[in-house]
Amino acid sequence: MQLRHLHTFGSHSPETIMHPLDNVIWQALGTRHASFAHGNGLARKFVPEVSSLAALLEPTPAGYEALASLMAEGDVAALAFEAPREPPGGWAVVRAAPMLQMVHQGDPVSSATSSDLPLIVELGSADAPEMLALAKLTQPGPFSIRTHELGVYLGIHYDGALVAMAGERLKIPGFTEVSAVCTHPDHTGRGYARILMAEVMGRIRSRGETAFLHVLEDNVRAIELYKHLGFAERVLLHLSVIRKNSESLEGSSLRSRE
C-alpha cells in the first residue's frame, strides 16, 4: 500500500479540501478540545499539564514564532507534519521520526468474555501519577499528568499496581483517537493491549464515531496488532518534537552577522 503524504497547510480550493483527520491536532484544539487550548491565528497547543501536542496553521517562520509566543523557555512541543521539517532558529530538535496515522475500517471489535479476563477499571485523577509513571516507562507517546482529562482511560492492575492502559486523546467531530496503549514490560504477552483497545474502541463506536491512532513507523509489533484490530494505514506523517531554545536563535543571529 502506498501512503499519500499530507498537504494540509495553506488555503485550498473546495476540490482539494483534506480528509477530516488532516492537521488533526490543529482541528482538535479548535473544536472538541478547545477548552484545553492556548493559541492564536497561526499556532495552537495544549496546556502543558494536559499534553505537549501542538500544531501550526502553516509551517512557516511566522508559525513557529507564533508557537514560541505560547511557550516558556525550555518547553517542549510535539507536532506532526506532512514531511520532515527542520525548525528555524530558536528551537532545538528533541526527536524526529516517521509516524503512521491509521483509521479503523473493520468490523466492530468484540470484547473478550472469558471469566479469566483481568478486571478493567476506568482511570481518573487519583490514578494520574501511576499513569504518568507507566507512560514514562513504556513511552507510548506524549503523556502528561492531566492527559487523562481528554477522554476515557482504562487500565488493568496486577497486585495493586497499574500494568496496562489505553484511552482516548485527540477528538474532532466524528473521530476519536485511541492513545497511550501501553503495558509494563513485566506483563507483556498477555493480550492486555488488545483487551483494552477493544473496550476503548467499543465506546468510541457506541457514540457513532470512528477510531483512529498514531504509531511510529518502526513499531512493527504494534502496527501488526492494530491491523489485526481493523485499522488501516491512511497517511505517513512526520513527528517533530522541538524545544524552545533562545540560545540557538542567538547563535544563529551571531553567525548571520559574521
N, C-alpha and C positions, 0 to 999 in steps of 0.2 A: 504493500500500500504506500503510495506516495503522498506525503502530507503537504498541504499547501502552507505557505508562510503568510502570516498576517500582514495586512497593510491597514492598520487601524487608525492611523493618525492623520489629521488634517481634514479638510472638507471633502465630501464625496457626493456624487450625483445619486439620485434615487436608485439607479441601476446598480450602483456599487456599494449600497448600504450593506454593512457587515452582518455576520451572524450575531445573535444576541450576546454570545459569550466573548466576542472580541473586546479587547481592552476591559476585561471584566472587573478588574479592581476599581478602575475609574467609575464604571457603571454602578457597582455595588455601593461605593461611597456616595454616590449621588442619588441612590434610590433606597433600598431596604436597609442599608447600613449608614444612612446619612446622620443618624444620631450619634455615631461613633467617629464622625469625620472632622478633620481640620482641613481647610482648603481655601482655594481661590480659583480664579478662572483658568489657571494653567496647571495647577498641581493639587493633588488631594492625598491625604494619608490618614490612617487610623491613629487615634490617640495612642501614645506609646505603650500604655498598660494593656491595651487590647491586642495590638498587632504591630509589627514593623512594616506591614504591607503598605505600599504607596503606588501612585500612578501619576503619569503626566498626560495632559491633553495631547501634546506633541513632544517628542524627544529633542527639543531644541535647547540652545543655551538659555533662552528665556524660561523654558520649562524647568530646567534644573535650578535656575536662580529662584524661581517661584517656590520650588520644593525646599530649597535651603532656607527660605524665609520662614518656613513652618517648623524648622528643626533647630535644636541646640547643637553646639559644637560636640562632636563625638557621637551623635545619634546615628543610628543605622536605619536605612530604608531598603526594602526588598521590592523590586519592580520586575515586571515581565514585559519583554519586548518581542517584536516580530523578527529581529535579527540581533546578533551580538553588537553591543554598543559600548564604546569607551566614554565614560563621563568626562565633562570638561574639568578644568582646574577647580579646586575647591572640594574635590571628592577623592576618596581612596576606595579602590575596589576591594571588597572583602571576599566576594565569591562570584563566579560567573559560570553558568552551566546550562546546557540544553535541557529543556523540560517539555514533556508532553502534556497537552490538555486532552482529556478523554471524557466522552459523554456516554451515558448509559443508553443503550439502544436495544437491549434484550428484553426478555420476558421478566415479569416480577420475580425477584429472588426470594425463594421460600426460606423462612427461618427454620432452623433445625428444631426438632421437637423431642429429642431423646431426653429421658429422665436424667441422664448423666451429664447434661449440659451445665456449664457453670452459671451461676446467678449473674444476670446482667442488671446493673444498677444505673440510675441516672445520676450524673455527677453535677456538683454545684460549687458554690463559693467555698464551702468548707473543704472541698477536695482540691481546690486550686493549687496549693503548694505541692501536693503529691503529683498532680497532673503535670505541673511545670517540671518537676524533677524527672518524671518519666520521659517527657519530651526532650529534655536536655540530654538524657542518657541515650535515647534512640534516634534523635534528630529526624523526625518526620517532616520538618519544615518549620517556618516561623511560628512560634508559640510564646505567648506572654501570660502574665498572671491573670488577666481578665479575658483571655481568648474565649473561654467557655461561655461568656455572655452573648456571643454571636449566634448561638443556636443550641440544639440539644447535644449533649455529650454523654456517651455511655461508657461504662467501664466494667471490668472483671477483676475481682480481688482474689488473692490466694494468701491464706494465713493472715488476713487482715491488711495486706499490702496491695496497692493498685498495680496490676501486672499487665494490663492491656486496656486500650481505649480507642475510641473513634467518635467523630462528631461532625457537626455542621459548621462551616465557616462562611465563605462568600455567598451572598444571596442577591439575586436580581429577580425581577418579576418572571416567574415560571421556572426558575432554576435555583438549585441549592447545591453547594459544593460539599462533598464528603472529604473530611480532612483529619489530620492528626491520628491517622491509623498507625498504631504502634504497639509493640509487645516487648516486654522486658526480655532481654536475651536469654535469661534462665528459663523462660516459659514459652519459647517458640516451638513450632511443630505441633501444636495442639488445636489448631484451627480457630484460635481466638479472633484473628483479624477478619476471617470470613464471617464468623458468627456476629460480630459487632457491626460489620459493614452491612450485612443483610438486614439487621434491625434498623440501622440508620436509614438505609435506602427505602425500607418499607414505610417509614414515617414520612420521608420526602414524597414518595409516590402517593401516599394517602391524602396528601394536600394537593394533588394534581400537578406536582412539579416534576422536573427531570433532574436526575442526579448527574453531577459531573465531578471531575477531580483533576489534580495536577500531580505529576510524578516525574522525577528526574529520569532522563532518557537511559541512564546506565543502571537503573534499578530494575534489572530484568526480572527478578523473582516477583516483585510487586506487580509489575506490568502483566505478567502471566496470570496472577490471581485476578487482577481487575478485568482482564479479557474473559476469564472463566465466569466472572460475575455479570458479563454482558456489556462491559464498557468497550468502546471503540475509539481508536486514536482519531482525533479531529484535526489537530494542528500542532506543529512544533513551535514552541516558544523558547525564549532565552531568559533565564533568571539572571538578574543583576542585583547583587547585594552591595550597597555602597555606604560609606561612612562620611559624614560631613567633616571635612578636614581643611580648615582655612590655611594651614601651613603649606599645603600643596598649591593653593592658589597664590600665596605669597611667593613661593619658589618659582612658579610659572611666570609671575609678573617680573621678578628679578631677571630671569633668563631672557624675557622678551625685551628688556631694556639694555641687555649686554650687547 
